[in-house]
């Protein structure tokens, strides 16, 4: 529905009625007030039909903004946690090297008859 108002606050403020012998022309004032009333009807219709929907959208928008903030924080934490993963070769090689050394040491202990899980 199109809610185009015919009058503005400025138009109402600047409206000049032509004087007659008994004051302003009643017909002219009535016609102007009819336009004002029609505009107010549009405003009332708009406020009843559209403003609740706008409030719902504002609530949803706030919830989405809050969720975005939470996700940005989680993203920053994860980026900090995994920043070293960008250098895959260095981490992978150092981890693989450590695992190979542990395996070799465990194998040597097994060959000597010692269980690496029960070393005191």
Chimera marker file (.cmm) of the C-alpha trace (Angstrom):
<marker_set name="trace">
<marker id="1" x="0.000" y="0.000" z="0.000" r="1" g="1" b="0" radius="0.5"/>
<marker id="2" x="1.309" y="3.436" z="-0.928" r="1" g="1" b="0" radius="0.5"/>
<marker id="3" x="1.390" y="5.829" z="2.028" r="1" g="1" b="0" radius="0.5"/>
<marker id="4" x="2.046" y="9.098" z="0.199" r="1" g="1" b="0" radius="0.5"/>
<marker id="5" x="0.982" y="12.074" z="2.269" r="1" g="1" b="0" radius="0.5"/>
<marker id="6" x="-0.576" y="15.070" z="0.537" r="1" g="1" b="0" radius="0.5"/>
<marker id="7" x="0.471" y="17.503" z="3.251" r="1" g="1" b="0" radius="0.5"/>
<marker id="8" x="3.631" y="18.146" z="5.158" r="1" g="1" b="0" radius="0.5"/>
<marker id="9" x="4.141" y="19.973" z="8.418" r="1" g="1" b="0" radius="0.5"/>
<marker id="10" x="5.555" y="22.868" z="6.429" r="1" g="1" b="0" radius="0.5"/>
<marker id="11" x="2.483" y="23.040" z="4.133" r="1" g="1" b="0" radius="0.5"/>
<marker id="12" x="0.131" y="23.033" z="7.103" r="1" g="1" b="0" radius="0.5"/>
<marker id="13" x="2.183" y="25.687" z="8.877" r="1" g="1" b="0" radius="0.5"/>
<marker id="14" x="2.279" y="27.974" z="5.833" r="1" g="1" b="0" radius="0.5"/>
<marker id="15" x="-1.374" y="27.523" z="4.794" r="1" g="1" b="0" radius="0.5"/>
<marker id="16" x="-3.106" y="30.894" z="4.400" r="1" g="1" b="0" radius="0.5"/>
<marker id="17" x="-6.877" y="31.115" z="4.273" r="1" g="1" b="0" radius="0.5"/>
<marker id="18" x="-8.558" y="33.948" z="2.411" r="1" g="1" b="0" radius="0.5"/>
<marker id="19" x="-10.428" y="36.220" z="4.763" r="1" g="1" b="0" radius="0.5"/>
<marker id="20" x="-14.110" y="36.843" z="4.311" r="1" g="1" b="0" radius="0.5"/>
<marker id="21" x="-16.409" y="39.354" z="5.988" r="1" g="1" b="0" radius="0.5"/>
<marker id="22" x="-17.108" y="36.950" z="8.842" r="1" g="1" b="0" radius="0.5"/>
<marker id="23" x="-13.576" y="35.544" z="9.054" r="1" g="1" b="0" radius="0.5"/>
<marker id="24" x="-12.212" y="32.744" z="6.896" r="1" g="1" b="0" radius="0.5"/>
<marker id="25" x="-14.268" y="31.018" z="4.256" r="1" g="1" b="0" radius="0.5"/>
<marker id="26" x="-15.841" y="28.012" z="5.975" r="1" g="1" b="0" radius="0.5"/>
<marker id="27" x="-15.821" y="25.882" z="2.809" r="1" g="1" b="0" radius="0.5"/>
<marker id="28" x="-12.123" y="26.536" z="2.196" r="1" g="1" b="0" radius="0.5"/>
<marker id="29" x="-11.240" y="25.687" z="5.804" r="1" g="1" b="0" radius="0.5"/>
<marker id="30" x="-13.395" y="22.540" z="5.681" r="1" g="1" b="0" radius="0.5"/>
<marker id="31" x="-11.733" y="21.372" z="2.468" r="1" g="1" b="0" radius="0.5"/>
<marker id="32" x="-8.283" y="21.934" z="3.938" r="1" g="1" b="0" radius="0.5"/>
<marker id="33" x="-9.194" y="20.133" z="7.148" r="1" g="1" b="0" radius="0.5"/>
<marker id="34" x="-10.564" y="17.239" z="5.068" r="1" g="1" b="0" radius="0.5"/>
<marker id="35" x="-7.117" y="16.885" z="3.476" r="1" g="1" b="0" radius="0.5"/>
<marker id="36" x="-5.470" y="17.000" z="6.927" r="1" g="1" b="0" radius="0.5"/>
<marker id="37" x="-7.875" y="14.343" z="8.223" r="1" g="1" b="0" radius="0.5"/>
<marker id="38" x="-7.181" y="12.118" z="5.208" r="1" g="1" b="0" radius="0.5"/>
<marker id="39" x="-3.451" y="12.398" z="5.829" r="1" g="1" b="0" radius="0.5"/>
<marker id="40" x="-3.934" y="11.493" z="9.456" r="1" g="1" b="0" radius="0.5"/>
<marker id="41" x="-5.953" y="8.460" z="8.410" r="1" g="1" b="0" radius="0.5"/>
<marker id="42" x="-3.028" y="7.320" z="6.272" r="1" g="1" b="0" radius="0.5"/>
<marker id="43" x="-0.664" y="7.891" z="9.194" r="1" g="1" b="0" radius="0.5"/>
<marker id="44" x="-2.925" y="5.916" z="11.547" r="1" g="1" b="0" radius="0.5"/>
<marker id="45" x="-3.246" y="3.093" z="9.025" r="1" g="1" b="0" radius="0.5"/>
<marker id="46" x="0.503" y="3.061" z="8.535" r="1" g="1" b="0" radius="0.5"/>
<marker id="47" x="1.202" y="3.035" z="12.259" r="1" g="1" b="0" radius="0.5"/>
<marker id="48" x="-1.247" y="0.185" z="12.865" r="1" g="1" b="0" radius="0.5"/>
<marker id="49" x="-0.177" y="-1.977" z="9.937" r="1" g="1" b="0" radius="0.5"/>
<marker id="50" x="3.500" y="-1.291" z="9.343" r="1" g="1" b="0" radius="0.5"/>
<marker id="51" x="5.106" y="-0.176" z="12.588" r="1" g="1" b="0" radius="0.5"/>
<marker id="52" x="4.692" y="-3.527" z="14.399" r="1" g="1" b="0" radius="0.5"/>
<marker id="53" x="6.396" y="-5.236" z="11.458" r="1" g="1" b="0" radius="0.5"/>
<marker id="54" x="9.185" y="-2.678" z="11.548" r="1" g="1" b="0" radius="0.5"/>
<marker id="55" x="9.664" y="-3.310" z="15.277" r="1" g="1" b="0" radius="0.5"/>
<marker id="56" x="9.873" y="-7.065" z="14.609" r="1" g="1" b="0" radius="0.5"/>
<marker id="57" x="12.486" y="-6.432" z="11.934" r="1" g="1" b="0" radius="0.5"/>
<marker id="58" x="14.465" y="-4.229" z="14.314" r="1" g="1" b="0" radius="0.5"/>
<marker id="59" x="14.394" y="-7.014" z="16.916" r="1" g="1" b="0" radius="0.5"/>
<marker id="60" x="15.527" y="-9.584" z="14.349" r="1" g="1" b="0" radius="0.5"/>
<marker id="61" x="18.229" y="-7.225" z="13.109" r="1" g="1" b="0" radius="0.5"/>
<marker id="62" x="19.562" y="-6.768" z="16.645" r="1" g="1" b="0" radius="0.5"/>
<marker id="63" x="19.580" y="-10.536" z="17.177" r="1" g="1" b="0" radius="0.5"/>
<marker id="64" x="21.487" y="-11.022" z="13.919" r="1" g="1" b="0" radius="0.5"/>
<marker id="65" x="23.991" y="-8.304" z="14.849" r="1" g="1" b="0" radius="0.5"/>
<marker id="66" x="24.528" y="-9.955" z="18.241" r="1" g="1" b="0" radius="0.5"/>
<marker id="67" x="25.050" y="-13.319" z="16.545" r="1" g="1" b="0" radius="0.5"/>
<marker id="68" x="27.506" y="-11.762" z="14.091" r="1" g="1" b="0" radius="0.5"/>
<marker id="69" x="29.457" y="-10.295" z="17.016" r="1" g="1" b="0" radius="0.5"/>
<marker id="70" x="29.591" y="-13.701" z="18.702" r="1" g="1" b="0" radius="0.5"/>
<marker id="71" x="30.746" y="-15.354" z="15.501" r="1" g="1" b="0" radius="0.5"/>
<marker id="72" x="33.394" y="-12.683" z="14.917" r="1" g="1" b="0" radius="0.5"/>
<marker id="73" x="34.757" y="-13.344" z="18.399" r="1" g="1" b="0" radius="0.5"/>
<marker id="74" x="34.748" y="-17.106" z="17.783" r="1" g="1" b="0" radius="0.5"/>
<marker id="75" x="36.415" y="-16.547" z="14.423" r="1" g="1" b="0" radius="0.5"/>
<marker id="76" x="39.134" y="-14.406" z="15.999" r="1" g="1" b="0" radius="0.5"/>
<marker id="77" x="39.747" y="-17.033" z="18.671" r="1" g="1" b="0" radius="0.5"/>
<marker id="78" x="39.963" y="-19.805" z="16.098" r="1" g="1" b="0" radius="0.5"/>
<marker id="79" x="42.253" y="-17.760" z="13.881" r="1" g="1" b="0" radius="0.5"/>
<marker id="80" x="44.544" y="-17.177" z="16.852" r="1" g="1" b="0" radius="0.5"/>
<marker id="81" x="44.410" y="-20.843" z="17.793" r="1" g="1" b="0" radius="0.5"/>
<marker id="82" x="45.159" y="-22.063" z="14.292" r="1" g="1" b="0" radius="0.5"/>
<marker id="83" x="47.404" y="-19.270" z="13.036" r="1" g="1" b="0" radius="0.5"/>
<marker id="84" x="50.363" y="-21.639" z="12.953" r="1" g="1" b="0" radius="0.5"/>
<marker id="85" x="48.505" y="-23.981" z="10.620" r="1" g="1" b="0" radius="0.5"/>
<marker id="86" x="49.215" y="-21.576" z="7.784" r="1" g="1" b="0" radius="0.5"/>
<marker id="87" x="52.757" y="-22.906" z="7.832" r="1" g="1" b="0" radius="0.5"/>
<marker id="88" x="51.703" y="-26.515" z="7.209" r="1" g="1" b="0" radius="0.5"/>
<marker id="89" x="55.091" y="-27.831" z="6.209" r="1" g="1" b="0" radius="0.5"/>
<marker id="90" x="56.883" y="-26.606" z="9.326" r="1" g="1" b="0" radius="0.5"/>
<marker id="91" x="54.255" y="-27.878" z="11.767" r="1" g="1" b="0" radius="0.5"/>
<marker id="92" x="53.618" y="-31.115" z="9.938" r="1" g="1" b="0" radius="0.5"/>
<marker id="93" x="57.287" y="-31.910" z="9.653" r="1" g="1" b="0" radius="0.5"/>
<marker id="94" x="58.042" y="-31.053" z="13.271" r="1" g="1" b="0" radius="0.5"/>
<marker id="95" x="55.091" y="-33.126" z="14.499" r="1" g="1" b="0" radius="0.5"/>
<marker id="96" x="56.003" y="-36.027" z="12.254" r="1" g="1" b="0" radius="0.5"/>
<marker id="97" x="59.627" y="-35.802" z="13.366" r="1" g="1" b="0" radius="0.5"/>
<marker id="98" x="58.571" y="-35.860" z="17.021" r="1" g="1" b="0" radius="0.5"/>
<marker id="99" x="56.276" y="-38.817" z="16.466" r="1" g="1" b="0" radius="0.5"/>
<marker id="100" x="59.040" y="-40.702" z="14.660" r="1" g="1" b="0" radius="0.5"/>
<marker id="101" x="61.467" y="-40.025" z="17.528" r="1" g="1" b="0" radius="0.5"/>
<marker id="102" x="58.906" y="-41.184" z="20.108" r="1" g="1" b="0" radius="0.5"/>
<marker id="103" x="58.251" y="-44.343" z="18.098" r="1" g="1" b="0" radius="0.5"/>
<marker id="104" x="61.966" y="-45.050" z="17.780" r="1" g="1" b="0" radius="0.5"/>
<marker id="105" x="62.509" y="-44.553" z="21.520" r="1" g="1" b="0" radius="0.5"/>
<marker id="106" x="59.532" y="-46.752" z="22.403" r="1" g="1" b="0" radius="0.5"/>
<marker id="107" x="60.798" y="-49.444" z="20.010" r="1" g="1" b="0" radius="0.5"/>
<marker id="108" x="64.230" y="-49.308" z="21.628" r="1" g="1" b="0" radius="0.5"/>
<marker id="109" x="62.676" y="-49.684" z="25.070" r="1" g="1" b="0" radius="0.5"/>
<marker id="110" x="60.599" y="-52.663" z="23.912" r="1" g="1" b="0" radius="0.5"/>
<marker id="111" x="63.760" y="-54.292" z="22.499" r="1" g="1" b="0" radius="0.5"/>
<marker id="112" x="65.400" y="-53.846" z="25.898" r="1" g="1" b="0" radius="0.5"/>
<marker id="113" x="62.403" y="-55.550" z="27.522" r="1" g="1" b="0" radius="0.5"/>
<marker id="114" x="60.951" y="-52.397" z="29.091" r="1" g="1" b="0" radius="0.5"/>
<marker id="115" x="57.348" y="-51.269" z="28.653" r="1" g="1" b="0" radius="0.5"/>
<marker id="116" x="57.441" y="-47.492" z="27.879" r="1" g="1" b="0" radius="0.5"/>
<marker id="117" x="54.002" y="-47.059" z="29.525" r="1" g="1" b="0" radius="0.5"/>
<marker id="118" x="55.313" y="-48.438" z="32.855" r="1" g="1" b="0" radius="0.5"/>
<marker id="119" x="58.572" y="-46.554" z="33.193" r="1" g="1" b="0" radius="0.5"/>
<marker id="120" x="59.107" y="-45.115" z="36.663" r="1" g="1" b="0" radius="0.5"/>
<link id1="1" id2="2" r="1" g="1" b="0" radius="0.2"/>
<link id1="2" id2="3" r="1" g="1" b="0" radius="0.2"/>
<link id1="3" id2="4" r="1" g="1" b="0" radius="0.2"/>
<link id1="4" id2="5" r="1" g="1" b="0" radius="0.2"/>
<link id1="5" id2="6" r="1" g="1" b="0" radius="0.2"/>
<link id1="6" id2="7" r="1" g="1" b="0" radius="0.2"/>
<link id1="7" id2="8" r="1" g="1" b="0" radius="0.2"/>
<link id1="8" id2="9" r="1" g="1" b="0" radius="0.2"/>
<link id1="9" id2="10" r="1" g="1" b="0" radius="0.2"/>
<link id1="10" id2="11" r="1" g="1" b="0" radius="0.2"/>
<link id1="11" id2="12" r="1" g="1" b="0" radius="0.2"/>
<link id1="12" id2="13" r="1" g="1" b="0" radius="0.2"/>
<link id1="13" id2="14" r="1" g="1" b="0" radius="0.2"/>
<link id1="14" id2="15" r="1" g="1" b="0" radius="0.2"/>
<link id1="15" id2="16" r="1" g="1" b="0" radius="0.2"/>
<link id1="16" id2="17" r="1" g="1" b="0" radius="0.2"/>
<link id1="17" id2="18" r="1" g="1" b="0" radius="0.2"/>
<link id1="18" id2="19" r="1" g="1" b="0" radius="0.2"/>
<link id1="19" id2="20" r="1" g="1" b="0" radius="0.2"/>
<link id1="20" id2="21" r="1" g="1" b="0" radius="0.2"/>
<link id1="21" id2="22" r="1" g="1" b="0" radius="0.2"/>
<link id1="22" id2="23" r="1" g="1" b="0" radius="0.2"/>
<link id1="23" id2="24" r="1" g="1" b="0" radius="0.2"/>
<link id1="24" id2="25" r="1" g="1" b="0" radius="0.2"/>
<link id1="25" id2="26" r="1" g="1" b="0" radius="0.2"/>
<link id1="26" id2="27" r="1" g="1" b="0" radius="0.2"/>
<link id1="27" id2="28" r="1" g="1" b="0" radius="0.2"/>
<link id1="28" id2="29" r="1" g="1" b="0" radius="0.2"/>
<link id1="29" id2="30" r="1" g="1" b="0" radius="0.2"/>
<link id1="30" id2="31" r="1" g="1" b="0" radius="0.2"/>
<link id1="31" id2="32" r="1" g="1" b="0" radius="0.2"/>
<link id1="32" id2="33" r="1" g="1" b="0" radius="0.2"/>
<link id1="33" id2="34" r="1" g="1" b="0" radius="0.2"/>
<link id1="34" id2="35" r="1" g="1" b="0" radius="0.2"/>
<link id1="35" id2="36" r="1" g="1" b="0" radius="0.2"/>
<link id1="36" id2="37" r="1" g="1" b="0" radius="0.2"/>
<link id1="37" id2="38" r="1" g="1" b="0" radius="0.2"/>
<link id1="38" id2="39" r="1" g="1" b="0" radius="0.2"/>
<link id1="39" id2="40" r="1" g="1" b="0" radius="0.2"/>
<link id1="40" id2="41" r="1" g="1" b="0" radius="0.2"/>
<link id1="41" id2="42" r="1" g="1" b="0" radius="0.2"/>
<link id1="42" id2="43" r="1" g="1" b="0" radius="0.2"/>
<link id1="43" id2="44" r="1" g="1" b="0" radius="0.2"/>
<link id1="44" id2="45" r="1" g="1" b="0" radius="0.2"/>
<link id1="45" id2="46" r="1" g="1" b="0" radius="0.2"/>
<link id1="46" id2="47" r="1" g="1" b="0" radius="0.2"/>
<link id1="47" id2="48" r="1" g="1" b="0" radius="0.2"/>
<link id1="48" id2="49" r="1" g="1" b="0" radius="0.2"/>
<link id1="49" id2="50" r="1" g="1" b="0" radius="0.2"/>
<link id1="50" id2="51" r="1" g="1" b="0" radius="0.2"/>
<link id1="51" id2="52" r="1" g="1" b="0" radius="0.2"/>
<link id1="52" id2="53" r="1" g="1" b="0" radius="0.2"/>
<link id1="53" id2="54" r="1" g="1" b="0" radius="0.2"/>
<link id1="54" id2="55" r="1" g="1" b="0" radius="0.2"/>
<link id1="55" id2="56" r="1" g="1" b="0" radius="0.2"/>
<link id1="56" id2="57" r="1" g="1" b="0" radius="0.2"/>
<link id1="57" id2="58" r="1" g="1" b="0" radius="0.2"/>
<link id1="58" id2="59" r="1" g="1" b="0" radius="0.2"/>
<link id1="59" id2="60" r="1" g="1" b="0" radius="0.2"/>
<link id1="60" id2="61" r="1" g="1" b="0" radius="0.2"/>
<link id1="61" id2="62" r="1" g="1" b="0" radius="0.2"/>
<link id1="62" id2="63" r="1" g="1" b="0" radius="0.2"/>
<link id1="63" id2="64" r="1" g="1" b="0" radius="0.2"/>
<link id1="64" id2="65" r="1" g="1" b="0" radius="0.2"/>
<link id1="65" id2="66" r="1" g="1" b="0" radius="0.2"/>
<link id1="66" id2="67" r="1" g="1" b="0" radius="0.2"/>
<link id1="67" id2="68" r="1" g="1" b="0" radius="0.2"/>
<link id1="68" id2="69" r="1" g="1" b="0" radius="0.2"/>
<link id1="69" id2="70" r="1" g="1" b="0" radius="0.2"/>
<link id1="70" id2="71" r="1" g="1" b="0" radius="0.2"/>
<link id1="71" id2="72" r="1" g="1" b="0" radius="0.2"/>
<link id1="72" id2="73" r="1" g="1" b="0" radius="0.2"/>
<link id1="73" id2="74" r="1" g="1" b="0" radius="0.2"/>
<link id1="74" id2="75" r="1" g="1" b="0" radius="0.2"/>
<link id1="75" id2="76" r="1" g="1" b="0" radius="0.2"/>
<link id1="76" id2="77" r="1" g="1" b="0" radius="0.2"/>
<link id1="77" id2="78" r="1" g="1" b="0" radius="0.2"/>
<link id1="78" id2="79" r="1" g="1" b="0" radius="0.2"/>
<link id1="79" id2="80" r="1" g="1" b="0" radius="0.2"/>
<link id1="80" id2="81" r="1" g="1" b="0" radius="0.2"/>
<link id1="81" id2="82" r="1" g="1" b="0" radius="0.2"/>
<link id1="82" id2="83" r="1" g="1" b="0" radius="0.2"/>
<link id1="83" id2="84" r="1" g="1" b="0" radius="0.2"/>
<link id1="84" id2="85" r="1" g="1" b="0" radius="0.2"/>
<link id1="85" id2="86" r="1" g="1" b="0" radius="0.2"/>
<link id1="86" id2="87" r="1" g="1" b="0" radius="0.2"/>
<link id1="87" id2="88" r="1" g="1" b="0" radius="0.2"/>
<link id1="88" id2="89" r="1" g="1" b="0" radius="0.2"/>
<link id1="89" id2="90" r="1" g="1" b="0" radius="0.2"/>
<link id1="90" id2="91" r="1" g="1" b="0" radius="0.2"/>
<link id1="91" id2="92" r="1" g="1" b="0" radius="0.2"/>
<link id1="92" id2="93" r="1" g="1" b="0" radius="0.2"/>
<link id1="93" id2="94" r="1" g="1" b="0" radius="0.2"/>
<link id1="94" id2="95" r="1" g="1" b="0" radius="0.2"/>
<link id1="95" id2="96" r="1" g="1" b="0" radius="0.2"/>
<link id1="96" id2="97" r="1" g="1" b="0" radius="0.2"/>
<link id1="97" id2="98" r="1" g="1" b="0" radius="0.2"/>
<link id1="98" id2="99" r="1" g="1" b="0" radius="0.2"/>
<link id1="99" id2="100" r="1" g="1" b="0" radius="0.2"/>
<link id1="100" id2="101" r="1" g="1" b="0" radius="0.2"/>
<link id1="101" id2="102" r="1" g="1" b="0" radius="0.2"/>
<link id1="102" id2="103" r="1" g="1" b="0" radius="0.2"/>
<link id1="103" id2="104" r="1" g="1" b="0" radius="0.2"/>
<link id1="104" id2="105" r="1" g="1" b="0" radius="0.2"/>
<link id1="105" id2="106" r="1" g="1" b="0" radius="0.2"/>
<link id1="106" id2="107" r="1" g="1" b="0" radius="0.2"/>
<link id1="107" id2="108" r="1" g="1" b="0" radius="0.2"/>
<link id1="108" id2="109" r="1" g="1" b="0" radius="0.2"/>
<link id1="109" id2="110" r="1" g="1" b="0" radius="0.2"/>
<link id1="110" id2="111" r="1" g="1" b="0" radius="0.2"/>
<link id1="111" id2="112" r="1" g="1" b="0" radius="0.2"/>
<link id1="112" id2="113" r="1" g="1" b="0" radius="0.2"/>
<link id1="113" id2="114" r="1" g="1" b="0" radius="0.2"/>
<link id1="114" id2="115" r="1" g="1" b="0" radius="0.2"/>
<link id1="115" id2="116" r="1" g="1" b="0" radius="0.2"/>
<link id1="116" id2="117" r="1" g="1" b="0" radius="0.2"/>
<link id1="117" id2="118" r="1" g="1" b="0" radius="0.2"/>
<link id1="118" id2="119" r="1" g="1" b="0" radius="0.2"/>
<link id1="119" id2="120" r="1" g="1" b="0" radius="0.2"/>
</marker_set>
